[in-house]
Every structure is written in C-alpha cells, then in structure tokens.
Amino acid sequence: MPDQRNGRQAARFTRLTTYPEGMTPPDPESLRLLVLVGELGSIGAAAAELRVSQPSASKRLSRLERQLSLPLVERTRQGCTLTPAGVMVCDWAKQVLAHVDGLMNGVRALRAQHEAKLRVAASMTVAEYLVPRWISQLRRTLPDVHLELDVANSLAVAEAVRHGHADLGFIETPEPPEGVSVRFVTRDRMVVVAPPEHPWARLRRPLTATELAATPLIVREHGSGTRETLYRALAEVGADPVTPLLELRSTTAARNAVVAGAGPAVLSVLAVATDLAEKRLVDVPVAALDLHRPLHAVWRSGLQLTGSAAALLATAMRTPEASPTGPAG
C-alpha cells in the first residue's frame, strides 16, 4: 500500500506541474518587472526600480511575452501600458509574488533562527573548564547567539558531529576520529593527583610508569579522552594498567573522589588547578611518561563552518596551552 500511495502522490505532482507544450513558468523577477511596468507606466522607471538597465528590462519583457505566447505590454511614445492580457497576467503575478515574498521571508527567518542557534557537543573536561570561557568571549561579538551544549565523552561527541546532531564538537582524544573534519585547538596536560595523606604525596622521587600502572586508579569510563590518553601513554612505555579502583562518568566526579581520599587519579590540570594551588591535592611527578594531549575541534566532514560556529572555533583556537598550574594568562 505505501508504494501505491507514493505513486498516486507522484502522479498528482506531475499533473500539477504539467504546462502547455512549449511553455515554461516565468521567473519571479520577470513577473515583478511586469507589475512595476503596469504601476509606473514606463519600462525605464521599472528598470530603475529593479536596478537593471532599460535594454535588459526590455529584453526580459519580450522573453516573458514569448514564454507565455501573449502580448503583455503596448509600447508607445508616451510610455507603456499593459494590454488586456497583460492586466490579467499582472493581477495573477501579484498573487504569485506575494507567495514568493512570503516564502523568502520565511526562509530568511528560518536561516536567522538556525544561525543564531548553535549546537555544540564537548567532552567533559572541555565542557566544564573551557567552553564557559569561550561562550563569554563569543557573546561579546554575537550577543544574540543561542548555544545548546551537549556534554559527553569524546567518542560520543564525535558520533554526534558525524550524524549531524551537533554543529561543532570538541574532543580530547590523542588521535582524532575518522569521518569528521578536524582542527587542532590547544594542548592539555594531565597530571597524577593524590590526596595529601596518600603515600605518593610523600615520595621524594618521581613515580615510575610501572608503579602507576600497577596501582588501581580512579578513572573515567571507556570512550573518555582522559582514560584513552592515560592508557595510550602507559602502552607506549610497555606498562599494562591493572583493574581500576573506580570508573566514573565525569571529570568532576573523579576529582571529587580523589579529594575525598578514595585514591589517586590522572586528570587534566584544568580540572585540578585550584585544588593543587590550595593544597587539597598533590601533583605526583611521573618519570618518562608523556601525559600531554591535544584538544581538537571536529565538525561534519565536507561542511565549511560559517556564522556562529566559525566564530566559536576562532575563539577556541586562541586558548593558551594548559600549564601545570592552569591555563596561561
């Protein structure tokens, strides 16, 4: 039944758009020219109103008459008047133009609404510690922008962008995902943190990667850029991490667990800078382990960012690289 219904709809559409042989529908601007000639009584005046040359306007009117196979304008030395057929076509043209203008005004409003609404997806660390600053800076130049922020892990952010559910995404995985356009934004530094009463807080030497891997840690869930960065760094030095102490779905939850004394974790310096400065947590040095990671912007492959999305990306790319005590500046 669905196929028959679609067939009937297609046939109806064909009947509605079938025109007499040799006739094609006129373009709206030719109809607008005809209406102006009727109102102003002059091709020259109508041409000036539309900001085209008089010869161009005359050619367009002649082409319209050929398209419709009707004489529409009677040209005299005193000016122009519409023929009886021209008067009728002019009346119909006004109705068509009213609908065309309504269509274009509606489209313009939809575009303005879409451009003012920016859908952003960001990984936890970026969403919690960088996006609020970016939004504040963006609103200085685009005060009317309406931003919807979806917070997820880096894997989910990439999927949202890939399927068109977000206009722009920010991720923190070491390697950018496939199937999306990617732009480097800045670099983040991860640190091993422990509560002050933890034995690591009293070490007089750097921790080794092997010791770190052999210790149950508070970690983020699978798909998190924070977890992927840690595990990749350990794998590069041949260290295999043991089963985590806790798996948590947000950076804030992981940070709170460490502050509460549950155990150590490896987190972005952005998330713990204040805790380190106020001595609630201790930064535990690790020897020969690179815990830097890139932060990337991603958007749908094949699309060019425009409007508020392009402005937000430009704002993000001015972010200084994270330092051991927080973002520079």
DRENRO-901824 format. One record per residue (C-alpha): chain; x, y, z; residue in one letter; residue number from 1. Coordinates in steps of 0.02 Angstrom, whole numbers, plus 50000, padded with zeros to 5 digits. Layout:
# residues N
<ch:A	px:X	py:Y	pz:Z	aa:A	i:NUM>
...
# end
This chain:
# residues 329
<ch:A	px:50000	py:50000	pz:50000	aa:M	i:1>
<ch:A	px:50137	py:50129	pz:50037	aa:P	i:2>
<ch:A	px:50205	py:50106	pz:49861	aa:D	i:3>
<ch:A	px:50033	py:50137	pz:49785	aa:Q	i:4>
<ch:A	px:50009	py:50293	pz:49892	aa:R	i:5>
<ch:A	px:50179	py:50361	pz:49841	aa:N	i:6>
<ch:A	px:50137	py:50326	pz:49661	aa:G	i:7>
<ch:A	px:49974	py:50423	pz:49674	aa:R	i:8>
<ch:A	px:50064	py:50569	pz:49755	aa:Q	i:9>
<ch:A	px:50195	py:50569	pz:49616	aa:A	i:10>
<ch:A	px:50059	py:50565	pz:49483	aa:A	i:11>
<ch:A	px:49966	py:50709	pz:49566	aa:R	i:12>
<ch:A	px:50128	py:50811	pz:49574	aa:F	i:13>
<ch:A	px:50157	py:50776	pz:49389	aa:T	i:14>
<ch:A	px:49983	py:50838	pz:49344	aa:R	i:15>
<ch:A	px:50006	py:50995	pz:49447	aa:L	i:16>
<ch:A	px:50170	py:51039	pz:49363	aa:T	i:17>
<ch:A	px:50122	py:50997	pz:49183	aa:T	i:18>
<ch:A	px:50114	py:51153	pz:49073	aa:Y	i:19>
<ch:A	px:50054	py:51180	pz:48895	aa:P	i:20>
<ch:A	px:50176	py:51117	pz:48766	aa:E	i:21>
<ch:A	px:50318	py:51239	pz:48736	aa:G	i:22>
<ch:A	px:50276	py:51344	pz:48889	aa:M	i:23>
<ch:A	px:50387	py:51362	pz:49041	aa:T	i:24>
<ch:A	px:50344	py:51454	pz:49201	aa:P	i:25>
<ch:A	px:50410	py:51632	pz:49209	aa:P	i:26>
<ch:A	px:50538	py:51679	pz:49340	aa:D	i:27>
<ch:A	px:50477	py:51789	pz:49484	aa:P	i:28>
<ch:A	px:50586	py:51938	pz:49437	aa:E	i:29>
<ch:A	px:50509	py:51946	pz:49263	aa:S	i:30>
<ch:A	px:50337	py:51949	pz:49342	aa:L	i:31>
<ch:A	px:50395	py:52085	pz:49462	aa:R	i:32>
<ch:A	px:50455	py:52187	pz:49313	aa:L	i:33>
<ch:A	px:50285	py:52169	pz:49229	aa:L	i:34>
<ch:A	px:50194	py:52227	pz:49386	aa:V	i:35>
<ch:A	px:50308	py:52380	pz:49400	aa:L	i:36>
<ch:A	px:50281	py:52425	pz:49217	aa:V	i:37>
<ch:A	px:50093	py:52420	pz:49249	aa:G	i:38>
<ch:A	px:50110	py:52529	pz:49404	aa:E	i:39>
<ch:A	px:50238	py:52654	pz:49337	aa:L	i:40>
<ch:A	px:50188	py:52659	pz:49153	aa:G	i:41>
<ch:A	px:50369	py:52653	pz:49097	aa:S	i:42>
<ch:A	px:50497	py:52517	pz:49063	aa:I	i:43>
<ch:A	px:50636	py:52638	pz:49108	aa:G	i:44>
<ch:A	px:50558	py:52680	pz:49277	aa:A	i:45>
<ch:A	px:50527	py:52496	pz:49313	aa:A	i:46>
<ch:A	px:50707	py:52455	pz:49266	aa:A	i:47>
<ch:A	px:50772	py:52591	pz:49381	aa:A	i:48>
<ch:A	px:50666	py:52522	pz:49523	aa:E	i:49>
<ch:A	px:50743	py:52350	pz:49498	aa:L	i:50>
<ch:A	px:50917	py:52423	pz:49469	aa:R	i:51>
<ch:A	px:50939	py:52347	pz:49297	aa:V	i:52>
<ch:A	px:50969	py:52433	pz:49131	aa:S	i:53>
<ch:A	px:50822	py:52479	pz:49019	aa:Q	i:54>
<ch:A	px:50883	py:52369	pz:48874	aa:P	i:55>
<ch:A	px:50895	py:52222	pz:48994	aa:S	i:56>
<ch:A	px:50719	py:52255	pz:49058	aa:A	i:57>
<ch:A	px:50651	py:52267	pz:48880	aa:S	i:58>
<ch:A	px:50732	py:52100	pz:48835	aa:K	i:59>
<ch:A	px:50660	py:52020	pz:48991	aa:R	i:60>
<ch:A	px:50484	py:52080	pz:48949	aa:L	i:61>
<ch:A	px:50500	py:52017	pz:48771	aa:S	i:62>
<ch:A	px:50558	py:51849	pz:48836	aa:R	i:63>
<ch:A	px:50410	py:51843	pz:48955	aa:L	i:64>
<ch:A	px:50290	py:51876	pz:48812	aa:E	i:65>
<ch:A	px:50369	py:51735	pz:48712	aa:R	i:66>
<ch:A	px:50361	py:51618	pz:48860	aa:Q	i:67>
<ch:A	px:50175	py:51649	pz:48884	aa:L	i:68>
<ch:A	px:50136	py:51672	pz:48699	aa:S	i:69>
<ch:A	px:50039	py:51829	pz:48743	aa:L	i:70>
<ch:A	px:50063	py:52015	pz:48708	aa:P	i:71>
<ch:A	px:50079	py:52094	pz:48880	aa:L	i:72>
<ch:A	px:50143	py:52271	pz:48851	aa:V	i:73>
<ch:A	px:50093	py:52401	pz:48724	aa:E	i:74>
<ch:A	px:50238	py:52519	pz:48691	aa:R	i:75>
<ch:A	px:50202	py:52699	pz:48638	aa:T	i:76>
<ch:A	px:50300	py:52860	pz:48630	aa:R	i:77>
<ch:A	px:50214	py:52917	pz:48788	aa:Q	i:78>
<ch:A	px:50266	py:52761	pz:48884	aa:G	i:79>
<ch:A	px:50196	py:52587	pz:48909	aa:C	i:80>
<ch:A	px:50027	py:52518	pz:48954	aa:T	i:81>
<ch:A	px:49975	py:52340	pz:48987	aa:L	i:82>
<ch:A	px:49869	py:52250	pz:48859	aa:T	i:83>
<ch:A	px:49707	py:52169	pz:48921	aa:P	i:84>
<ch:A	px:49803	py:52005	pz:48934	aa:A	i:85>
<ch:A	px:49943	py:52097	pz:49022	aa:G	i:86>
<ch:A	px:49821	py:52166	pz:49151	aa:V	i:87>
<ch:A	px:49758	py:51992	pz:49192	aa:M	i:88>
<ch:A	px:49933	py:51918	pz:49199	aa:V	i:89>
<ch:A	px:49987	py:52064	pz:49308	aa:C	i:90>
<ch:A	px:49847	py:52028	pz:49433	aa:D	i:91>
<ch:A	px:49896	py:51844	pz:49441	aa:W	i:92>
<ch:A	px:50079	py:51893	pz:49454	aa:A	i:93>
<ch:A	px:50043	py:51998	pz:49609	aa:K	i:94>
<ch:A	px:49970	py:51843	pz:49694	aa:Q	i:95>
<ch:A	px:50120	py:51737	pz:49643	aa:V	i:96>
<ch:A	px:50243	py:51869	pz:49704	aa:L	i:97>
<ch:A	px:50152	py:51883	pz:49870	aa:A	i:98>
<ch:A	px:50179	py:51697	pz:49896	aa:H	i:99>
<ch:A	px:50360	py:51706	pz:49836	aa:V	i:100>
<ch:A	px:50397	py:51851	pz:49952	aa:D	i:101>
<ch:A	px:50313	py:51758	pz:50095	aa:G	i:102>
<ch:A	px:50418	py:51605	pz:50056	aa:L	i:103>
<ch:A	px:50580	py:51704	pz:50054	aa:M	i:104>
<ch:A	px:50537	py:51797	pz:50214	aa:N	i:105>
<ch:A	px:50501	py:51631	pz:50298	aa:G	i:106>
<ch:A	px:50663	py:51556	pz:50237	aa:V	i:107>
<ch:A	px:50757	py:51711	pz:50295	aa:R	i:108>
<ch:A	px:50681	py:51694	pz:50468	aa:A	i:109>
<ch:A	px:50722	py:51508	pz:50475	aa:L	i:110>
<ch:A	px:50901	py:51541	pz:50423	aa:R	i:111>
<ch:A	px:50921	py:51677	pz:50552	aa:A	i:112>
<ch:A	px:50849	py:51562	pz:50686	aa:Q	i:113>
<ch:A	px:50963	py:51420	pz:50634	aa:H	i:114>
<ch:A	px:51118	py:51531	pz:50627	aa:E	i:115>
<ch:A	px:51078	py:51604	pz:50797	aa:A	i:116>
<ch:A	px:51059	py:51429	pz:50872	aa:K	i:117>
<ch:A	px:51225	py:51340	pz:50887	aa:L	i:118>
<ch:A	px:51228	py:51157	pz:50937	aa:R	i:119>
<ch:A	px:51392	py:51112	pz:51022	aa:V	i:120>
<ch:A	px:51449	py:50946	pz:51091	aa:A	i:121>
<ch:A	px:51602	py:50942	pz:51203	aa:A	i:122>
<ch:A	px:51697	py:50814	pz:51304	aa:S	i:123>
<ch:A	px:51687	py:50830	pz:51493	aa:M	i:124>
<ch:A	px:51847	py:50924	pz:51528	aa:T	i:125>
<ch:A	px:51823	py:51046	pz:51384	aa:V	i:126>
<ch:A	px:51640	py:51074	pz:51427	aa:A	i:127>
<ch:A	px:51673	py:51106	pz:51611	aa:E	i:128>
<ch:A	px:51831	py:51211	pz:51604	aa:Y	i:129>
<ch:A	px:51847	py:51291	pz:51431	aa:L	i:130>
<ch:A	px:51677	py:51308	pz:51347	aa:V	i:131>
<ch:A	px:51606	py:51430	pz:51478	aa:P	i:132>
<ch:A	px:51752	py:51548	pz:51445	aa:R	i:133>
<ch:A	px:51730	py:51531	pz:51256	aa:W	i:134>
<ch:A	px:51545	py:51568	pz:51268	aa:I	i:135>
<ch:A	px:51579	py:51725	pz:51369	aa:S	i:136>
<ch:A	px:51703	py:51786	pz:51239	aa:Q	i:137>
<ch:A	px:51587	py:51739	pz:51094	aa:L	i:138>
<ch:A	px:51441	py:51838	pz:51165	aa:R	i:139>
<ch:A	px:51544	py:51998	pz:51159	aa:R	i:140>
<ch:A	px:51533	py:51992	pz:50969	aa:T	i:141>
<ch:A	px:51374	py:51886	pz:50947	aa:L	i:142>
<ch:A	px:51262	py:51935	pz:51094	aa:P	i:143>
<ch:A	px:51107	py:51853	pz:51019	aa:D	i:144>
<ch:A	px:51181	py:51681	pz:50988	aa:V	i:145>
<ch:A	px:51087	py:51539	pz:51073	aa:H	i:146>
<ch:A	px:51203	py:51395	pz:51114	aa:L	i:147>
<ch:A	px:51148	py:51219	pz:51159	aa:E	i:148>
<ch:A	px:51286	py:51118	pz:51242	aa:L	i:149>
<ch:A	px:51285	py:50929	pz:51248	aa:D	i:150>
<ch:A	px:51414	py:50859	pz:51368	aa:V	i:151>
<ch:A	px:51478	py:50683	pz:51333	aa:A	i:152>
<ch:A	px:51639	py:50586	pz:51317	aa:N	i:153>
<ch:A	px:51748	py:50612	pz:51164	aa:S	i:154>
<ch:A	px:51683	py:50457	pz:51073	aa:L	i:155>
<ch:A	px:51502	py:50513	pz:51092	aa:A	i:156>
<ch:A	px:51546	py:50691	pz:51037	aa:V	i:157>
<ch:A	px:51624	py:50626	pz:50876	aa:A	i:158>
<ch:A	px:51468	py:50522	pz:50842	aa:E	i:159>
<ch:A	px:51353	py:50671	pz:50872	aa:A	i:160>
<ch:A	px:51451	py:50775	pz:50747	aa:V	i:161>
<ch:A	px:51463	py:50634	pz:50620	aa:R	i:162>
<ch:A	px:51274	py:50610	pz:50620	aa:H	i:163>
<ch:A	px:51231	py:50795	pz:50614	aa:G	i:164>
<ch:A	px:51166	py:50809	pz:50792	aa:H	i:165>
<ch:A	px:51296	py:50943	pz:50834	aa:A	i:166>
<ch:A	px:51363	py:51085	pz:50727	aa:D	i:167>
<ch:A	px:51532	py:51085	pz:50814	aa:L	i:168>
<ch:A	px:51617	py:50970	pz:50937	aa:G	i:169>
<ch:A	px:51770	py:50974	pz:51049	aa:F	i:170>
<ch:A	px:51862	py:50815	pz:51098	aa:I	i:171>
<ch:A	px:52016	py:50768	pz:51198	aa:E	i:172>
<ch:A	px:52071	py:50601	pz:51124	aa:T	i:173>
<ch:A	px:52255	py:50580	pz:51074	aa:P	i:174>
<ch:A	px:52205	py:50533	pz:50895	aa:E	i:175>
<ch:A	px:52063	py:50624	pz:50806	aa:P	i:176>
<ch:A	px:51922	py:50511	pz:50745	aa:P	i:177>
<ch:A	px:51889	py:50468	pz:50563	aa:E	i:178>
<ch:A	px:51744	py:50534	pz:50462	aa:G	i:179>
<ch:A	px:51747	py:50713	pz:50529	aa:V	i:180>
<ch:A	px:51841	py:50872	pz:50490	aa:S	i:181>
<ch:A	px:51970	py:50909	pz:50625	aa:V	i:182>
<ch:A	px:52061	py:51066	pz:50685	aa:R	i:183>
<ch:A	px:52192	py:51071	pz:50823	aa:F	i:184>
<ch:A	px:52139	py:51193	pz:50960	aa:V	i:185>
<ch:A	px:52266	py:51182	pz:51101	aa:T	i:186>
<ch:A	px:52362	py:51059	pz:51210	aa:R	i:187>
<ch:A	px:52310	py:50999	pz:51381	aa:D	i:188>
<ch:A	px:52421	py:50923	pz:51516	aa:R	i:189>
<ch:A	px:52364	py:50781	pz:51626	aa:M	i:190>
<ch:A	px:52435	py:50756	pz:51800	aa:V	i:191>
<ch:A	px:52438	py:50617	pz:51927	aa:V	i:192>
<ch:A	px:52349	py:50682	pz:52082	aa:V	i:193>
<ch:A	px:52330	py:50608	pz:52254	aa:A	i:194>
<ch:A	px:52258	py:50667	pz:52419	aa:P	i:195>
<ch:A	px:52387	py:50739	pz:52541	aa:P	i:196>
<ch:A	px:52376	py:50586	pz:52655	aa:E	i:197>
<ch:A	px:52415	py:50463	pz:52514	aa:H	i:198>
<ch:A	px:52591	py:50383	pz:52518	aa:P	i:199>
<ch:A	px:52628	py:50456	pz:52346	aa:W	i:200>
<ch:A	px:52613	py:50631	pz:52418	aa:A	i:201>
<ch:A	px:52769	py:50597	pz:52522	aa:R	i:202>
<ch:A	px:52877	py:50520	pz:52385	aa:L	i:203>
<ch:A	px:53048	py:50602	pz:52368	aa:R	i:204>
<ch:A	px:53070	py:50538	pz:52190	aa:R	i:205>
<ch:A	px:52962	py:50533	pz:52033	aa:P	i:206>
<ch:A	px:52840	py:50390	pz:52019	aa:L	i:207>
<ch:A	px:52881	py:50263	pz:51884	aa:T	i:208>
<ch:A	px:52760	py:50217	pz:51745	aa:A	i:209>
<ch:A	px:52763	py:50037	pz:51807	aa:T	i:210>
<ch:A	px:52711	py:50091	pz:51982	aa:E	i:211>
<ch:A	px:52571	py:50197	pz:51909	aa:L	i:212>
<ch:A	px:52508	py:50054	pz:51801	aa:A	i:213>
<ch:A	px:52513	py:49931	pz:51947	aa:A	i:214>
<ch:A	px:52405	py:50042	pz:52057	aa:T	i:215>
<ch:A	px:52214	py:50038	pz:52050	aa:P	i:216>
<ch:A	px:52164	py:50214	pz:51997	aa:L	i:217>
<ch:A	px:52007	py:50318	pz:51990	aa:I	i:218>
<ch:A	px:51974	py:50329	pz:51803	aa:V	i:219>
<ch:A	px:51843	py:50390	pz:51680	aa:R	i:220>
<ch:A	px:51732	py:50272	pz:51580	aa:E	i:221>
<ch:A	px:51778	py:50190	pz:51414	aa:H	i:222>
<ch:A	px:51765	py:50316	pz:51272	aa:G	i:223>
<ch:A	px:51836	py:50455	pz:51379	aa:S	i:224>
<ch:A	px:51982	py:50552	pz:51308	aa:G	i:225>
<ch:A	px:52059	py:50563	pz:51481	aa:T	i:226>
<ch:A	px:52063	py:50374	pz:51500	aa:R	i:227>
<ch:A	px:52122	py:50344	pz:51322	aa:E	i:228>
<ch:A	px:52266	py:50468	pz:51344	aa:T	i:229>
<ch:A	px:52324	py:50382	pz:51504	aa:L	i:230>
<ch:A	px:52313	py:50205	pz:51435	aa:Y	i:231>
<ch:A	px:52398	py:50253	pz:51273	aa:R	i:232>
<ch:A	px:52541	py:50338	pz:51368	aa:A	i:233>
<ch:A	px:52565	py:50183	pz:51476	aa:L	i:234>
<ch:A	px:52560	py:50068	pz:51325	aa:A	i:235>
<ch:A	px:52697	py:50170	pz:51240	aa:E	i:236>
<ch:A	px:52816	py:50128	pz:51384	aa:V	i:237>
<ch:A	px:52760	py:49947	pz:51396	aa:G	i:238>
<ch:A	px:52656	py:49964	pz:51554	aa:A	i:239>
<ch:A	px:52489	py:49872	pz:51567	aa:D	i:240>
<ch:A	px:52365	py:49953	pz:51690	aa:P	i:241>
<ch:A	px:52277	py:49848	pz:51820	aa:V	i:242>
<ch:A	px:52090	py:49849	pz:51851	aa:T	i:243>
<ch:A	px:52032	py:50024	pz:51902	aa:P	i:244>
<ch:A	px:51984	py:50066	pz:52080	aa:L	i:245>
<ch:A	px:51833	py:50166	pz:52020	aa:L	i:246>
<ch:A	px:51757	py:50207	pz:51850	aa:E	i:247>
<ch:A	px:51663	py:50371	pz:51847	aa:L	i:248>
<ch:A	px:51570	py:50459	pz:51707	aa:R	i:249>
<ch:A	px:51627	py:50637	pz:51737	aa:S	i:250>
<ch:A	px:51787	py:50730	pz:51772	aa:T	i:251>
<ch:A	px:51706	py:50819	pz:51919	aa:T	i:252>
<ch:A	px:51655	py:50654	pz:51998	aa:A	i:253>
<ch:A	px:51832	py:50586	pz:51979	aa:A	i:254>
<ch:A	px:51908	py:50744	pz:52052	aa:R	i:255>
<ch:A	px:51786	py:50739	pz:52199	aa:N	i:256>
<ch:A	px:51830	py:50558	pz:52234	aa:A	i:257>
<ch:A	px:52015	py:50600	pz:52244	aa:V	i:258>
<ch:A	px:51983	py:50750	pz:52357	aa:V	i:259>
<ch:A	px:51878	py:50637	pz:52469	aa:A	i:260>
<ch:A	px:52028	py:50521	pz:52489	aa:G	i:261>
<ch:A	px:51965	py:50374	pz:52384	aa:A	i:262>
<ch:A	px:52129	py:50358	pz:52291	aa:G	i:263>
<ch:A	px:52240	py:50433	pz:52156	aa:P	i:264>
<ch:A	px:52189	py:50480	pz:51978	aa:A	i:265>
<ch:A	px:52259	py:50552	pz:51818	aa:V	i:266>
<ch:A	px:52160	py:50707	pz:51770	aa:L	i:267>
<ch:A	px:52176	py:50864	pz:51667	aa:S	i:268>
<ch:A	px:52269	py:51005	pz:51752	aa:V	i:269>
<ch:A	px:52120	py:51112	pz:51703	aa:L	i:270>
<ch:A	px:52011	py:51011	pz:51822	aa:A	i:271>
<ch:A	px:52127	py:51013	pz:51973	aa:V	i:272>
<ch:A	px:52224	py:51177	pz:51959	aa:A	i:273>
<ch:A	px:52129	py:51258	pz:52104	aa:T	i:274>
<ch:A	px:52146	py:51101	pz:52212	aa:D	i:275>
<ch:A	px:52333	py:51097	pz:52181	aa:L	i:276>
<ch:A	px:52352	py:51281	pz:52222	aa:A	i:277>
<ch:A	px:52252	py:51263	pz:52383	aa:E	i:278>
<ch:A	px:52342	py:51102	pz:52435	aa:K	i:279>
<ch:A	px:52187	py:50992	pz:52431	aa:R	i:280>
<ch:A	px:52279	py:50881	pz:52306	aa:L	i:281>
<ch:A	px:52460	py:50842	pz:52271	aa:V	i:282>
<ch:A	px:52538	py:50835	pz:52097	aa:D	i:283>
<ch:A	px:52638	py:50673	pz:52091	aa:V	i:284>
<ch:A	px:52779	py:50680	pz:51960	aa:P	i:285>
<ch:A	px:52798	py:50528	pz:51847	aa:V	i:286>
<ch:A	px:52962	py:50488	pz:51760	aa:A	i:287>
<ch:A	px:52969	py:50463	pz:51572	aa:A	i:288>
<ch:A	px:52782	py:50470	pz:51541	aa:L	i:289>
<ch:A	px:52709	py:50596	pz:51419	aa:D	i:290>
<ch:A	px:52536	py:50646	pz:51480	aa:L	i:291>
<ch:A	px:52508	py:50792	pz:51361	aa:H	i:292>
<ch:A	px:52362	py:50778	pz:51242	aa:R	i:293>
<ch:A	px:52290	py:50883	pz:51101	aa:P	i:294>
<ch:A	px:52117	py:50959	pz:51108	aa:L	i:295>
<ch:A	px:52030	py:50959	pz:50939	aa:H	i:296>
<ch:A	px:51877	py:51039	pz:50863	aa:A	i:297>
<ch:A	px:51776	py:50924	pz:50750	aa:V	i:298>
<ch:A	px:51633	py:50954	pz:50631	aa:W	i:299>
<ch:A	px:51542	py:50859	pz:50495	aa:R	i:300>
<ch:A	px:51655	py:50807	pz:50353	aa:S	i:301>
<ch:A	px:51630	py:50904	pz:50192	aa:G	i:302>
<ch:A	px:51548	py:51054	pz:50275	aa:L	i:303>
<ch:A	px:51625	py:51225	pz:50294	aa:Q	i:304>
<ch:A	px:51596	py:51311	pz:50460	aa:L	i:305>
<ch:A	px:51508	py:51479	pz:50447	aa:T	i:306>
<ch:A	px:51425	py:51605	pz:50561	aa:G	i:307>
<ch:A	px:51425	py:51571	pz:50748	aa:S	i:308>
<ch:A	px:51508	py:51400	pz:50729	aa:A	i:309>
<ch:A	px:51657	py:51477	pz:50639	aa:A	i:310>
<ch:A	px:51663	py:51617	pz:50768	aa:A	i:311>
<ch:A	px:51665	py:51493	pz:50913	aa:L	i:312>
<ch:A	px:51805	py:51393	pz:50832	aa:L	i:313>
<ch:A	px:51908	py:51552	pz:50809	aa:A	i:314>
<ch:A	px:51879	py:51594	pz:50992	aa:T	i:315>
<ch:A	px:51931	py:51420	pz:51048	aa:A	i:316>
<ch:A	px:52090	py:51424	pz:50946	aa:M	i:317>
<ch:A	px:52151	py:51574	pz:51045	aa:R	i:318>
<ch:A	px:52157	py:51466	pz:51203	aa:T	i:319>
<ch:A	px:52333	py:51459	pz:51279	aa:P	i:320>
<ch:A	px:52410	py:51289	pz:51312	aa:E	i:321>
<ch:A	px:52373	py:51221	pz:51486	aa:A	i:322>
<ch:A	px:52516	py:51241	pz:51610	aa:S	i:323>
<ch:A	px:52548	py:51144	pz:51771	aa:P	i:324>
<ch:A	px:52452	py:51273	pz:51870	aa:T	i:325>
<ch:A	px:52312	py:51301	pz:51745	aa:G	i:326>
<ch:A	px:52288	py:51392	pz:51579	aa:P	i:327>
<ch:A	px:52413	py:51527	pz:51546	aa:A	i:328>
<ch:A	px:52351	py:51703	pz:51561	aa:G	i:329>
# end
